[in-house]
Amino acid sequence: MTEILSAPHTIEYTYTRSTGPVIGAFLTGLRDAKIIGSRGVDGRVLVPAIDYDPITSDDLTETVEVSDTGVVTTWSWNDQPLAGQPFDRPFAWALVKLDGADTALLAAVDVDDPSKIETGTRVKARWAGNRIGAITDLECFEVQA
């Protein structure tokens, strides 16, 4: 029988990263109830905004405001939320492609039953009442009527 080697290991991030002008613009936008993307080298609008092009690795500096409405491109039902998740009741996780964006943003969708969401569902952002410039300023998305 082979003995399995094991050892305790803690994953931690013991550094601080400054946001810089592009990610800072994204977070400031959230504080102001706006969603900001960045324009890639090929012209695509990437949301959330990032400061480098994922294809070429070039620095990105141009920011673009997109709509806070969009369409669900794919989703997953979460019937047993864990501590720290957006809701303490069942909800959906979804990739939402916002109007004006070429990529999708991962976010919670506040629906109480999986029959109320599908690929192609139109959604709108629900903003936190007290916004501070953090990702949690975008509380979730809600299905549009």
Buried (B, 14 or more C-beta within 10 A) or exposed (E): EEEEEEEEEEEEEEEEEEEEEBBBBBBBBBBBEBBBBBBBBEEBBBBBBBBBBEEEEEEBEEBBBBEBBBBBBEBEBBEEBEEEEBBEEBBBBBBBBBEBBBBBBEBBBBBEEBEEBEEEBBBBBBBBEEBEBEEEBBBBBEBEE
